Amino acid sequence: MQRAVSSKPTKVRKREVYTAPLHVRSKRIIAPLSKELREKLGVRRVRVRKGDRVLIVRGSFKGHEGKVVRVNIKKERIYVEGAVLRKADGTEVPFPIHPSKVIIIELDLSDKRRKELFGKGASGGGS
């Protein structure tokens, strides 16, 4: 038996988002750069990586600044140190944040390939 495919564009777009493979989902984990970094590198937004320093600009943790401790590609969320929820029993759990709700204020350039990418400055291409 064949499954019926919807002709509704909204349903088709939603299916593409939630059934996308991980290599496609990882491209959606991007965040804008701060004004200083944007002018320095000539790039508007980049993929968020573990070790980047970010400023949360939306939600209950607005104004909080910290390092990215984990990136969840499957859920398309990042976890920032200090942005935690306290459960009823007192334990703390990291709070998932959408990458579009943060601004990258410092890049982790410890990786050789990433350093090469942004070492080019304004003449280098964007992501």
C-alpha positions as CSV (number, residue, x, y, z in Angstrom):
1,M,0.0,0.0,0.0
2,Q,1.4,3.4,-1.0
3,R,1.3,6.4,1.3
4,A,-0.6,9.4,0.1
5,V,1.7,12.5,-0.4
6,S,0.2,15.8,0.6
7,S,-0.1,18.6,-2.0
8,K,-0.2,21.2,0.8
9,P,3.0,23.3,0.7
10,T,3.1,23.8,4.4
11,K,3.0,20.1,5.1
12,V,5.7,19.4,2.5
13,R,8.0,22.1,4.0
14,K,7.4,20.7,7.5
15,R,8.2,17.2,6.4
16,E,11.4,18.4,4.8
17,V,12.5,20.0,8.1
18,Y,11.7,17.2,10.4
19,T,12.9,14.3,8.2
20,A,16.1,15.9,7.0
21,P,19.3,14.0,7.3
22,L,21.9,15.1,9.9
23,H,24.3,16.6,7.4
24,V,21.5,18.9,6.2
25,R,20.4,19.7,9.8
26,S,23.9,20.7,10.8
27,K,23.8,23.4,8.2
28,R,20.9,25.0,10.0
29,I,22.8,25.4,13.2
30,I,24.0,28.9,12.3
31,A,24.0,32.1,14.4
32,P,24.8,35.8,13.5
33,L,28.1,37.3,14.5
34,S,28.5,40.4,16.7
35,K,29.1,43.7,14.9
36,E,32.8,43.7,15.7
37,L,33.3,40.1,14.4
38,R,31.2,40.9,11.4
39,E,33.4,43.8,10.4
40,K,36.6,42.0,11.1
41,L,35.8,38.8,9.2
42,G,33.5,40.1,6.5
43,V,30.9,37.3,7.3
44,R,27.4,37.8,8.7
45,R,26.7,34.4,10.3
46,V,28.5,31.1,10.8
47,R,27.8,27.6,12.2
48,V,27.8,27.4,16.0
49,R,30.5,25.1,17.5
50,K,31.3,23.8,20.9
51,G,33.7,26.3,22.5
52,D,32.3,29.4,20.8
53,R,31.3,32.3,23.2
54,V,27.7,33.4,22.7
55,L,25.3,36.0,24.0
56,I,21.7,34.9,24.4
57,V,19.4,37.6,23.0
58,R,15.9,36.0,23.4
59,G,14.0,34.1,26.0
60,S,14.3,33.7,29.8
61,F,18.1,33.7,29.6
62,K,18.3,37.0,27.7
63,G,21.6,38.8,28.4
64,H,23.4,35.7,29.5
65,E,26.8,35.2,28.1
66,G,28.7,31.9,28.1
67,K,30.5,29.2,26.2
68,V,28.7,26.6,24.1
69,V,29.2,23.3,25.9
70,R,27.2,21.1,23.5
71,V,25.6,21.2,20.1
72,N,22.7,18.8,19.4
73,I,22.3,18.5,15.6
74,K,19.3,16.1,15.8
75,K,17.2,18.6,17.8
76,E,18.9,21.7,16.3
77,R,19.7,23.2,19.7
78,I,22.8,24.4,21.5
79,Y,23.6,24.3,25.2
80,V,25.3,27.3,26.9
81,E,27.2,27.0,30.2
82,G,25.2,28.7,33.0
83,A,21.9,28.4,31.1
84,V,20.4,25.7,33.2
85,L,16.9,24.9,34.7
86,R,16.6,23.8,38.3
87,K,14.3,20.9,38.7
88,A,12.1,20.4,41.7
89,D,14.5,18.0,43.3
90,G,17.3,20.6,43.0
91,T,19.2,19.0,40.1
92,E,20.2,21.3,37.3
93,V,19.6,20.4,33.6
94,P,21.0,22.3,30.6
95,F,18.5,24.4,28.8
96,P,18.3,23.8,25.0
97,I,18.5,27.1,23.0
98,H,17.8,27.6,19.3
99,P,21.0,29.0,17.6
100,S,19.1,31.9,16.0
101,K,18.4,33.3,19.5
102,V,22.1,33.9,20.2
103,I,24.9,36.1,18.9
104,I,28.4,34.8,18.5
105,I,30.8,37.2,20.3
106,E,33.9,35.1,20.1
107,L,34.9,32.2,17.8
108,D,36.8,29.1,19.0
109,L,39.7,29.1,16.5
110,S,41.6,26.1,18.1
111,D,40.7,24.0,15.0
112,K,43.2,24.4,12.1
113,R,40.5,24.2,9.4
114,R,38.3,26.8,11.1
115,K,41.3,29.1,11.6
116,E,42.2,28.9,7.9
117,L,38.6,29.7,7.0
118,F,38.5,32.9,9.1
119,G,42.1,33.8,8.7
120,K,41.4,35.1,5.3
121,G,39.4,38.1,6.7
122,A,37.1,40.1,4.5
123,S,38.5,38.6,1.3
124,G,37.3,35.0,2.3
125,G,33.9,33.7,1.4
126,G,31.0,33.4,3.8
127,S,29.1,30.4,5.0
